[in-house]
């Protein structure tokens, strides 16, 4: 695979990872758990984010990392794990931010797919000229 194709594929892979993490966060954004007391660890859903970095061979790599802070407190006195004030821990996921991020990830995927197709077309033209 030549440079342009490899770089485009790495971008599509990174964008797909980004979209997967957004989907996971949105699917679990309404999960509730008990608020950690004292030094107890948070036991609810851990939202994640993607950090992209250039790779040494060209292209990009996507690293999934935990989002901090992982939770905020929400009011739900009917929840079985609510404390005496009716508070529970909810994952720190904002739907509006997730929708914008998903749009950006989709556009990134499309741009990399366009690069892939352009490189593929250029390779085909080059091969046709040599034949």
SEKESE-108313 format. One record per residue (C-alpha): residue number from 1; residue in three letters; chain; x, y, z. Coordinates in pm, 1 decimal, always signed. Example, Ala and Ser with C-alpha at 12.3 -4.5 7.8 and 13.67 -1.06 7.14 Angstrom:
// residues 2
<atom><nr>1</nr><rest>ALA</rest><kette>A</kette><X>+1230.0</X><Y>-450.0</Y><Z>+780.0</Z></atom>
<atom><nr>2</nr><rest>SER</rest><kette>A</kette><X>+1367.0</X><Y>-106.0</Y><Z>+714.0</Z></atom>
This chain:
// residues 131
<atom><nr>1</nr><rest>UNK</rest><kette>A</kette><X>+0.0</X><Y>+0.0</Y><Z>+0.0</Z></atom>
<atom><nr>2</nr><rest>UNK</rest><kette>A</kette><X>+150.5</X><Y>+335.1</Y><Z>-95.3</Z></atom>
<atom><nr>3</nr><rest>UNK</rest><kette>A</kette><X>+181.9</X><Y>+637.5</Y><Z>+131.4</Z></atom>
<atom><nr>4</nr><rest>UNK</rest><kette>A</kette><X>-140.4</X><Y>+816.0</Y><Z>+40.6</Z></atom>
<atom><nr>5</nr><rest>UNK</rest><kette>A</kette><X>-348.5</X><Y>+500.5</Y><Z>+68.8</Z></atom>
<atom><nr>6</nr><rest>UNK</rest><kette>A</kette><X>-193.4</X><Y>+405.1</Y><Z>+402.3</Z></atom>
<atom><nr>7</nr><rest>UNK</rest><kette>A</kette><X>-240.9</X><Y>+752.2</Y><Z>+545.3</Z></atom>
<atom><nr>8</nr><rest>UNK</rest><kette>A</kette><X>-605.4</X><Y>+758.9</Y><Z>+432.3</Z></atom>
<atom><nr>9</nr><rest>UNK</rest><kette>A</kette><X>-670.6</X><Y>+415.3</Y><Z>+583.8</Z></atom>
<atom><nr>10</nr><rest>UNK</rest><kette>A</kette><X>-517.3</X><Y>+522.8</Y><Z>+914.8</Z></atom>
<atom><nr>11</nr><rest>UNK</rest><kette>A</kette><X>-744.1</X><Y>+828.0</Y><Z>+913.9</Z></atom>
<atom><nr>12</nr><rest>UNK</rest><kette>A</kette><X>-1052.2</X><Y>+614.9</Y><Z>+844.2</Z></atom>
<atom><nr>13</nr><rest>UNK</rest><kette>A</kette><X>-954.0</X><Y>+374.8</Y><Z>+1124.5</Z></atom>
<atom><nr>14</nr><rest>UNK</rest><kette>A</kette><X>-904.7</X><Y>+664.3</Y><Z>+1367.1</Z></atom>
<atom><nr>15</nr><rest>UNK</rest><kette>A</kette><X>-1238.9</X><Y>+817.5</Y><Z>+1268.2</Z></atom>
<atom><nr>16</nr><rest>UNK</rest><kette>A</kette><X>-1415.3</X><Y>+482.9</Y><Z>+1314.8</Z></atom>
<atom><nr>17</nr><rest>UNK</rest><kette>A</kette><X>-1262.2</X><Y>+450.9</Y><Z>+1663.3</Z></atom>
<atom><nr>18</nr><rest>UNK</rest><kette>A</kette><X>-1377.4</X><Y>+805.5</Y><Z>+1740.7</Z></atom>
<atom><nr>19</nr><rest>UNK</rest><kette>A</kette><X>-1732.6</X><Y>+725.2</Y><Z>+1627.9</Z></atom>
<atom><nr>20</nr><rest>UNK</rest><kette>A</kette><X>-1734.8</X><Y>+403.0</Y><Z>+1834.5</Z></atom>
<atom><nr>21</nr><rest>UNK</rest><kette>A</kette><X>-1635.9</X><Y>+587.9</Y><Z>+2151.6</Z></atom>
<atom><nr>22</nr><rest>UNK</rest><kette>A</kette><X>-1904.4</X><Y>+851.4</Y><Z>+2096.0</Z></atom>
<atom><nr>23</nr><rest>UNK</rest><kette>A</kette><X>-2167.1</X><Y>+579.9</Y><Z>+2044.2</Z></atom>
<atom><nr>24</nr><rest>UNK</rest><kette>A</kette><X>-2058.7</X><Y>+405.2</Y><Z>+2364.1</Z></atom>
<atom><nr>25</nr><rest>UNK</rest><kette>A</kette><X>-2077.4</X><Y>+728.1</Y><Z>+2563.1</Z></atom>
<atom><nr>26</nr><rest>UNK</rest><kette>A</kette><X>-2424.1</X><Y>+817.4</Y><Z>+2430.4</Z></atom>
<atom><nr>27</nr><rest>UNK</rest><kette>A</kette><X>-2555.9</X><Y>+464.7</Y><Z>+2488.9</Z></atom>
<atom><nr>28</nr><rest>UNK</rest><kette>A</kette><X>-2447.3</X><Y>+481.9</Y><Z>+2854.4</Z></atom>
<atom><nr>29</nr><rest>UNK</rest><kette>A</kette><X>-2510.4</X><Y>+849.2</Y><Z>+2930.3</Z></atom>
<atom><nr>30</nr><rest>UNK</rest><kette>A</kette><X>-2824.3</X><Y>+780.8</Y><Z>+3136.5</Z></atom>
<atom><nr>31</nr><rest>UNK</rest><kette>A</kette><X>-2671.8</X><Y>+506.5</Y><Z>+3352.3</Z></atom>
<atom><nr>32</nr><rest>UNK</rest><kette>A</kette><X>-2671.0</X><Y>+592.1</Y><Z>+3718.5</Z></atom>
<atom><nr>33</nr><rest>UNK</rest><kette>A</kette><X>-2462.6</X><Y>+464.1</Y><Z>+4004.8</Z></atom>
<atom><nr>34</nr><rest>UNK</rest><kette>A</kette><X>-2404.9</X><Y>+549.6</Y><Z>+4367.1</Z></atom>
<atom><nr>35</nr><rest>UNK</rest><kette>A</kette><X>-2203.9</X><Y>+863.2</Y><Z>+4439.3</Z></atom>
<atom><nr>36</nr><rest>UNK</rest><kette>A</kette><X>-1862.3</X><Y>+761.1</Y><Z>+4571.6</Z></atom>
<atom><nr>37</nr><rest>UNK</rest><kette>A</kette><X>-1834.8</X><Y>+824.6</Y><Z>+4943.5</Z></atom>
<atom><nr>38</nr><rest>UNK</rest><kette>A</kette><X>-1503.8</X><Y>+930.1</Y><Z>+5092.3</Z></atom>
<atom><nr>39</nr><rest>UNK</rest><kette>A</kette><X>-1215.4</X><Y>+762.8</Y><Z>+4910.2</Z></atom>
<atom><nr>40</nr><rest>UNK</rest><kette>A</kette><X>-1434.4</X><Y>+498.2</Y><Z>+4746.9</Z></atom>
<atom><nr>41</nr><rest>UNK</rest><kette>A</kette><X>-1377.2</X><Y>+463.9</Y><Z>+4372.4</Z></atom>
<atom><nr>42</nr><rest>UNK</rest><kette>A</kette><X>-1638.8</X><Y>+554.7</Y><Z>+4114.8</Z></atom>
<atom><nr>43</nr><rest>UNK</rest><kette>A</kette><X>-1803.0</X><Y>+232.7</Y><Z>+3994.1</Z></atom>
<atom><nr>44</nr><rest>UNK</rest><kette>A</kette><X>-2031.5</X><Y>+361.7</Y><Z>+3718.0</Z></atom>
<atom><nr>45</nr><rest>UNK</rest><kette>A</kette><X>-1978.2</X><Y>+388.6</Y><Z>+3344.3</Z></atom>
<atom><nr>46</nr><rest>UNK</rest><kette>A</kette><X>-1643.2</X><Y>+546.4</Y><Z>+3257.5</Z></atom>
<atom><nr>47</nr><rest>UNK</rest><kette>A</kette><X>-1686.7</X><Y>+781.2</Y><Z>+2959.2</Z></atom>
<atom><nr>48</nr><rest>UNK</rest><kette>A</kette><X>-1400.3</X><Y>+774.9</Y><Z>+2711.2</Z></atom>
<atom><nr>49</nr><rest>UNK</rest><kette>A</kette><X>-1247.8</X><Y>+1013.1</Y><Z>+2462.3</Z></atom>
<atom><nr>50</nr><rest>UNK</rest><kette>A</kette><X>-1015.0</X><Y>+966.7</Y><Z>+2165.9</Z></atom>
<atom><nr>51</nr><rest>UNK</rest><kette>A</kette><X>-677.3</X><Y>+1134.5</Y><Z>+2143.0</Z></atom>
<atom><nr>52</nr><rest>UNK</rest><kette>A</kette><X>-530.5</X><Y>+1136.5</Y><Z>+1793.7</Z></atom>
<atom><nr>53</nr><rest>UNK</rest><kette>A</kette><X>-161.4</X><Y>+1174.5</Y><Z>+1724.1</Z></atom>
<atom><nr>54</nr><rest>UNK</rest><kette>A</kette><X>+54.0</X><Y>+1155.8</Y><Z>+1413.8</Z></atom>
<atom><nr>55</nr><rest>UNK</rest><kette>A</kette><X>+220.6</X><Y>+819.8</Y><Z>+1360.1</Z></atom>
<atom><nr>56</nr><rest>UNK</rest><kette>A</kette><X>+589.9</X><Y>+789.8</Y><Z>+1275.3</Z></atom>
<atom><nr>57</nr><rest>UNK</rest><kette>A</kette><X>+514.6</X><Y>+620.8</Y><Z>+941.5</Z></atom>
<atom><nr>58</nr><rest>UNK</rest><kette>A</kette><X>+260.8</X><Y>+883.9</Y><Z>+837.4</Z></atom>
<atom><nr>59</nr><rest>UNK</rest><kette>A</kette><X>-106.6</X><Y>+899.6</Y><Z>+907.1</Z></atom>
<atom><nr>60</nr><rest>UNK</rest><kette>A</kette><X>-264.1</X><Y>+910.2</Y><Z>+1247.0</Z></atom>
<atom><nr>61</nr><rest>UNK</rest><kette>A</kette><X>-318.5</X><Y>+686.2</Y><Z>+1549.1</Z></atom>
<atom><nr>62</nr><rest>UNK</rest><kette>A</kette><X>-620.5</X><Y>+695.8</Y><Z>+1779.2</Z></atom>
<atom><nr>63</nr><rest>UNK</rest><kette>A</kette><X>-580.7</X><Y>+627.1</Y><Z>+2150.0</Z></atom>
<atom><nr>64</nr><rest>UNK</rest><kette>A</kette><X>-889.0</X><Y>+572.9</Y><Z>+2369.1</Z></atom>
<atom><nr>65</nr><rest>UNK</rest><kette>A</kette><X>-851.5</X><Y>+736.2</Y><Z>+2710.6</Z></atom>
<atom><nr>66</nr><rest>UNK</rest><kette>A</kette><X>-1084.6</X><Y>+781.6</Y><Z>+3007.4</Z></atom>
<atom><nr>67</nr><rest>UNK</rest><kette>A</kette><X>-1265.1</X><Y>+1114.5</Y><Z>+3025.6</Z></atom>
<atom><nr>68</nr><rest>UNK</rest><kette>A</kette><X>-1207.6</X><Y>+1313.2</Y><Z>+3343.3</Z></atom>
<atom><nr>69</nr><rest>UNK</rest><kette>A</kette><X>-1402.4</X><Y>+1387.9</Y><Z>+3547.4</Z></atom>
<atom><nr>70</nr><rest>UNK</rest><kette>A</kette><X>-1589.0</X><Y>+1064.2</Y><Z>+3488.7</Z></atom>
<atom><nr>71</nr><rest>UNK</rest><kette>A</kette><X>-1916.4</X><Y>+1164.5</Y><Z>+3652.0</Z></atom>
<atom><nr>72</nr><rest>UNK</rest><kette>A</kette><X>-2127.2</X><Y>+1443.0</Y><Z>+3787.1</Z></atom>
<atom><nr>73</nr><rest>UNK</rest><kette>A</kette><X>-2404.5</X><Y>+1428.7</Y><Z>+4042.7</Z></atom>
<atom><nr>74</nr><rest>UNK</rest><kette>A</kette><X>-2764.7</X><Y>+1418.4</Y><Z>+3928.2</Z></atom>
<atom><nr>75</nr><rest>UNK</rest><kette>A</kette><X>-3093.0</X><Y>+1432.3</Y><Z>+4111.0</Z></atom>
<atom><nr>76</nr><rest>UNK</rest><kette>A</kette><X>-3296.3</X><Y>+1111.6</Y><Z>+4091.4</Z></atom>
<atom><nr>77</nr><rest>UNK</rest><kette>A</kette><X>-3457.8</X><Y>+1027.9</Y><Z>+4426.5</Z></atom>
<atom><nr>78</nr><rest>UNK</rest><kette>A</kette><X>-3637.2</X><Y>+726.8</Y><Z>+4275.1</Z></atom>
<atom><nr>79</nr><rest>UNK</rest><kette>A</kette><X>-3308.0</X><Y>+557.1</Y><Z>+4177.1</Z></atom>
<atom><nr>80</nr><rest>UNK</rest><kette>A</kette><X>-3225.0</X><Y>+256.5</Y><Z>+4395.3</Z></atom>
<atom><nr>81</nr><rest>UNK</rest><kette>A</kette><X>-2867.4</X><Y>+381.9</Y><Z>+4446.9</Z></atom>
<atom><nr>82</nr><rest>UNK</rest><kette>A</kette><X>-2961.9</X><Y>+741.7</Y><Z>+4535.1</Z></atom>
<atom><nr>83</nr><rest>UNK</rest><kette>A</kette><X>-2820.2</X><Y>+880.6</Y><Z>+4855.9</Z></atom>
<atom><nr>84</nr><rest>UNK</rest><kette>A</kette><X>-3030.1</X><Y>+1045.5</Y><Z>+5127.8</Z></atom>
<atom><nr>85</nr><rest>UNK</rest><kette>A</kette><X>-3045.4</X><Y>+1372.4</Y><Z>+4928.4</Z></atom>
<atom><nr>86</nr><rest>UNK</rest><kette>A</kette><X>-3163.8</X><Y>+1184.8</Y><Z>+4616.6</Z></atom>
<atom><nr>87</nr><rest>UNK</rest><kette>A</kette><X>-2833.3</X><Y>+1227.0</Y><Z>+4433.3</Z></atom>
<atom><nr>88</nr><rest>UNK</rest><kette>A</kette><X>-2672.1</X><Y>+970.6</Y><Z>+4204.5</Z></atom>
<atom><nr>89</nr><rest>UNK</rest><kette>A</kette><X>-2358.5</X><Y>+967.4</Y><Z>+3992.1</Z></atom>
<atom><nr>90</nr><rest>UNK</rest><kette>A</kette><X>-2421.2</X><Y>+1006.0</Y><Z>+3617.7</Z></atom>
<atom><nr>91</nr><rest>UNK</rest><kette>A</kette><X>-2154.3</X><Y>+975.7</Y><Z>+3347.4</Z></atom>
<atom><nr>92</nr><rest>UNK</rest><kette>A</kette><X>-2006.5</X><Y>+1308.1</Y><Z>+3240.3</Z></atom>
<atom><nr>93</nr><rest>UNK</rest><kette>A</kette><X>-2146.1</X><Y>+1294.4</Y><Z>+2884.0</Z></atom>
<atom><nr>94</nr><rest>UNK</rest><kette>A</kette><X>-2307.4</X><Y>+1593.1</Y><Z>+2713.3</Z></atom>
<atom><nr>95</nr><rest>UNK</rest><kette>A</kette><X>-2539.1</X><Y>+1495.2</Y><Z>+2427.0</Z></atom>
<atom><nr>96</nr><rest>UNK</rest><kette>A</kette><X>-2489.4</X><Y>+1820.4</Y><Z>+2233.3</Z></atom>
<atom><nr>97</nr><rest>UNK</rest><kette>A</kette><X>-2111.3</X><Y>+1780.8</Y><Z>+2244.5</Z></atom>
<atom><nr>98</nr><rest>UNK</rest><kette>A</kette><X>-2145.7</X><Y>+1417.0</Y><Z>+2140.5</Z></atom>
<atom><nr>99</nr><rest>UNK</rest><kette>A</kette><X>-2358.7</X><Y>+1508.4</Y><Z>+1837.4</Z></atom>
<atom><nr>100</nr><rest>UNK</rest><kette>A</kette><X>-2107.8</X><Y>+1772.0</Y><Z>+1725.7</Z></atom>
<atom><nr>101</nr><rest>UNK</rest><kette>A</kette><X>-1818.3</X><Y>+1528.2</Y><Z>+1777.4</Z></atom>
<atom><nr>102</nr><rest>UNK</rest><kette>A</kette><X>-2000.5</X><Y>+1258.7</Y><Z>+1583.8</Z></atom>
<atom><nr>103</nr><rest>UNK</rest><kette>A</kette><X>-2051.2</X><Y>+1499.3</Y><Z>+1292.5</Z></atom>
<atom><nr>104</nr><rest>UNK</rest><kette>A</kette><X>-1681.2</X><Y>+1587.0</Y><Z>+1299.6</Z></atom>
<atom><nr>105</nr><rest>UNK</rest><kette>A</kette><X>-1582.5</X><Y>+1218.0</Y><Z>+1308.0</Z></atom>
<atom><nr>106</nr><rest>UNK</rest><kette>A</kette><X>-1811.7</X><Y>+1141.2</Y><Z>+1014.1</Z></atom>
<atom><nr>107</nr><rest>UNK</rest><kette>A</kette><X>-1669.5</X><Y>+1428.3</Y><Z>+809.1</Z></atom>
<atom><nr>108</nr><rest>UNK</rest><kette>A</kette><X>-1318.0</X><Y>+1314.9</Y><Z>+894.0</Z></atom>
<atom><nr>109</nr><rest>UNK</rest><kette>A</kette><X>-1401.2</X><Y>+963.6</Y><Z>+775.4</Z></atom>
<atom><nr>110</nr><rest>UNK</rest><kette>A</kette><X>-1550.7</X><Y>+1098.0</Y><Z>+451.8</Z></atom>
<atom><nr>111</nr><rest>UNK</rest><kette>A</kette><X>-1247.7</X><Y>+1318.8</Y><Z>+383.2</Z></atom>
<atom><nr>112</nr><rest>UNK</rest><kette>A</kette><X>-1011.7</X><Y>+1025.2</Y><Z>+430.8</Z></atom>
<atom><nr>113</nr><rest>UNK</rest><kette>A</kette><X>-1229.1</X><Y>+807.7</Y><Z>+206.2</Z></atom>
<atom><nr>114</nr><rest>UNK</rest><kette>A</kette><X>-1209.5</X><Y>+1077.3</Y><Z>-62.9</Z></atom>
<atom><nr>115</nr><rest>UNK</rest><kette>A</kette><X>-828.9</X><Y>+1081.1</Y><Z>-32.7</Z></atom>
<atom><nr>116</nr><rest>UNK</rest><kette>A</kette><X>-826.6</X><Y>+702.4</Y><Z>-61.4</Z></atom>
<atom><nr>117</nr><rest>UNK</rest><kette>A</kette><X>-1037.5</X><Y>+708.5</Y><Z>-377.8</Z></atom>
<atom><nr>118</nr><rest>UNK</rest><kette>A</kette><X>-827.4</X><Y>+987.8</Y><Z>-533.5</Z></atom>
<atom><nr>119</nr><rest>UNK</rest><kette>A</kette><X>-503.8</X><Y>+796.4</Y><Z>-466.0</Z></atom>
<atom><nr>120</nr><rest>UNK</rest><kette>A</kette><X>-660.5</X><Y>+481.0</Y><Z>-605.3</Z></atom>
<atom><nr>121</nr><rest>UNK</rest><kette>A</kette><X>-767.4</X><Y>+666.2</Y><Z>-922.4</Z></atom>
<atom><nr>122</nr><rest>UNK</rest><kette>A</kette><X>-419.6</X><Y>+815.8</Y><Z>-963.8</Z></atom>
<atom><nr>123</nr><rest>UNK</rest><kette>A</kette><X>-259.0</X><Y>+472.4</Y><Z>-931.7</Z></atom>
<atom><nr>124</nr><rest>UNK</rest><kette>A</kette><X>-498.9</X><Y>+332.8</Y><Z>-1192.0</Z></atom>
<atom><nr>125</nr><rest>UNK</rest><kette>A</kette><X>-418.7</X><Y>+614.6</Y><Z>-1437.5</Z></atom>
<atom><nr>126</nr><rest>UNK</rest><kette>A</kette><X>-47.3</X><Y>+556.2</Y><Z>-1385.0</Z></atom>
<atom><nr>127</nr><rest>UNK</rest><kette>A</kette><X>-85.9</X><Y>+184.2</Y><Z>-1452.9</Z></atom>
<atom><nr>128</nr><rest>UNK</rest><kette>A</kette><X>-296.0</X><Y>+254.4</Y><Z>-1762.6</Z></atom>
<atom><nr>129</nr><rest>UNK</rest><kette>A</kette><X>-24.5</X><Y>+486.9</Y><Z>-1898.3</Z></atom>
<atom><nr>130</nr><rest>UNK</rest><kette>A</kette><X>+238.4</X><Y>+214.9</Y><Z>-1851.8</Z></atom>
<atom><nr>131</nr><rest>UNK</rest><kette>A</kette><X>+35.9</X><Y>-50.0</Y><Z>-2032.0</Z></atom>
